[in-house]
């Protein structure tokens, strides 16, 4: 593990090492010059985590997004936002963070395929479905997920990460090194367009 541009980068010598890696339960890193204690243990998600991830997404988004979205928009969007993505859970690039009891308190990951279109551009990837349980915010859970995404994506020759941020997560994403590209309306279903922020970060 080595420090690179403000975050820890883990070097894997084989795909089995990559898939089986589990970071220490409590880790302090320098994240853009700020020392952050990252709590919880992190591992690669599995399809068996579907129900737990569903519950985590619902707890997180129904509470934390209520600050920036009106109740009508949020209630219509929640069924789309809170269903775990089966392909992500089987991808090897989606992660869950657990407390000591094994309960999930965070999740998130990345994919080479662009959400919605499925388009793949060599060297680029997309941050996907990041969430923290509302009882665990400001305890380094989201940062732990992003640090793992940056490390693993870079080890697989990704140099640019794109992110469709919710309105309330823009400041967090900027603190993690993303730059704001501009507002975007994400289509959900046949008649809902969910406001978000398109962001980008170079990791190469």
C-alpha positions in Angstrom: 0.0 0.0 0.0 1.4 3.4 -1.0 0.3 7.0 -0.6 -0.3 8.6 -4.0 -1.8 12.1 -4.5 -3.5 12.1 -1.2 -5.0 8.6 -1.1 -3.8 5.1 -0.5 -3.1 2.9 -3.5 -3.0 -0.8 -3.1 -0.9 -2.8 -5.7 -2.2 -6.3 -6.5 0.0 -8.9 -8.0 -2.9 -11.2 -9.1 -6.7 -11.0 -9.6 -7.2 -13.3 -6.6 -5.3 -10.8 -4.4 -7.6 -8.1 -5.7 -10.8 -10.0 -5.1 -9.8 -11.1 -1.6 -8.4 -7.9 -0.3 -9.9 -6.6 3.0 -8.7 -3.4 4.5 -8.1 -3.0 8.2 -11.3 -2.2 10.2 -10.0 1.3 11.3 -7.6 3.0 9.0 -6.2 6.5 9.0 -5.3 8.0 5.7 -4.2 11.4 4.4 -7.0 12.4 2.0 -6.0 15.6 0.2 -3.9 16.6 3.1 -6.5 15.9 5.8 -6.1 12.9 8.2 -9.3 10.9 8.2 -10.1 7.9 10.3 -12.1 5.4 8.2 -14.2 3.1 10.3 -15.6 -0.3 9.4 -14.2 -3.1 7.3 -14.6 -3.1 3.6 -15.0 -6.1 1.2 -16.2 -6.8 -2.3 -20.0 -7.2 -2.5 -21.7 -10.4 -3.5 -25.1 -11.3 -4.9 -26.0 -12.6 -1.4 -25.8 -9.0 -0.1 -28.8 -7.9 -2.2 -31.3 -7.6 0.7 -28.8 -5.8 3.0 -27.8 -3.4 0.3 -31.5 -2.7 -0.6 -32.2 -1.9 3.1 -29.1 0.3 3.3 -30.0 2.3 0.2 -33.5 2.9 1.4 -32.3 4.0 4.9 -29.7 6.3 3.4 -31.5 7.9 0.5 -34.9 8.3 2.1 -33.3 10.3 5.0 -30.3 12.1 3.5 -31.8 13.1 0.2 -34.8 14.7 1.9 -32.7 17.9 2.6 -32.3 18.7 -1.1 -35.3 17.1 -2.9 -39.0 17.9 -2.5 -41.0 15.0 -1.1 -42.9 14.3 -4.4 -39.8 14.0 -6.4 -38.0 11.9 -3.8 -40.9 9.5 -3.2 -41.2 8.9 -7.0 -37.4 8.3 -7.3 -36.9 6.1 -4.3 -38.1 2.9 -5.9 -35.5 3.4 -8.7 -32.7 4.5 -6.3 -33.1 1.9 -3.6 -33.0 -1.4 -5.6 -29.5 -3.0 -5.5 -28.1 -3.5 -9.0 -27.6 -7.2 -9.6 -24.8 -6.7 -12.1 -22.9 -4.4 -9.8 -23.1 -6.8 -6.9 -21.6 -9.5 -9.2 -19.0 -7.3 -10.8 -16.1 -7.5 -8.3 -15.9 -3.7 -8.3 -18.8 -2.9 -5.9 -18.0 -2.8 -2.2 -19.8 -2.9 1.2 -18.6 -1.5 4.5 -19.5 -3.3 7.7 -19.5 -2.5 11.4 -18.1 -5.0 13.9 -21.5 -6.9 14.1 -21.4 -7.4 10.3 -24.2 -5.0 9.6 -23.8 -3.0 6.4 -23.2 0.8 7.0 -21.9 1.8 3.6 -21.7 0.7 0.0 -20.6 1.9 -3.4 -18.4 1.0 -6.3 -17.5 1.7 -9.9 -18.1 0.2 -13.4 -16.5 0.6 -16.8 -20.0 0.7 -18.4 -21.8 4.1 -18.3 -25.0 3.9 -16.4 -28.0 3.8 -18.7 -26.2 3.6 -22.0 -23.8 0.8 -21.2 -21.2 2.6 -23.3 -17.5 1.8 -22.4 -14.6 4.1 -23.1 -11.2 2.7 -22.6 -9.5 4.2 -19.5 -12.7 5.7 -18.1 -15.1 4.4 -15.4 -18.1 5.6 -13.4 -18.7 5.8 -9.7 -21.9 3.9 -8.8 -24.6 3.7 -6.1 -22.6 5.1 -3.1 -24.5 5.3 0.2 -23.9 5.6 3.9 -26.3 4.7 6.7 -27.6 8.0 8.2 -26.3 6.9 11.6 -22.8 6.6 10.2 -22.4 9.8 8.3 -19.2 11.9 8.9 -17.3 8.8 10.1 -15.3 8.2 7.0 -17.6 5.5 5.5 -18.1 7.3 2.1 -14.4 8.2 2.0 -13.4 4.6 2.6 -15.6 3.5 -0.4 -14.1 6.1 -2.7 -10.5 5.4 -1.6 -11.1 1.7 -2.5 -12.7 2.7 -5.8 -9.7 5.0 -6.7 -7.2 2.4 -5.8 -8.8 -0.6 -7.6 -9.7 1.4 -10.7 -6.2 2.8 -11.0 -4.7 -0.7 -10.7 -6.9 -1.7 -13.6 -5.6 1.2 -15.8 -8.5 3.6 -15.3 -7.4 7.2 -15.5 -10.8 9.1 -15.4 -13.8 8.6 -13.1 -17.2 10.1 -13.8 -19.9 10.6 -11.2 -23.6 11.4 -11.3 -23.8 13.0 -7.8 -27.0 13.8 -6.0 -27.4 17.4 -5.1 -26.5 16.9 -1.4 -23.4 14.9 -2.3 -21.7 17.5 -4.5 -19.7 19.0 -1.7 -18.5 15.6 -0.5 -17.5 14.7 -4.1 -15.6 17.9 -4.6 -13.7 17.3 -1.3 -12.7 13.9 -2.8 -11.2 15.6 -5.8 -14.1 15.6 -8.3 -14.8 18.7 -10.3 -18.3 19.8 -11.2 -19.2 19.6 -14.9 -22.8 20.8 -14.5 -26.4 19.9 -13.6 -28.1 17.0 -15.3 -31.6 15.5 -15.2 -31.4 11.7 -14.9 -34.4 9.9 -16.4 -36.1 7.4 -14.1 -39.1 5.6 -15.5 -41.3 7.2 -18.2 -42.0 10.6 -16.6 -39.5 11.4 -13.9 -36.3 13.3 -14.4 -34.2 13.3 -11.2 -31.9 16.4 -10.7 -28.2 15.6 -10.2 -24.7 16.9 -10.8 -22.3 15.5 -13.4 -18.8 15.4 -12.0 -15.3 14.1 -13.1 -12.0 13.2 -11.5 -8.6 12.2 -12.9 -6.8 9.4 -11.1 -4.1 8.6 -13.7 
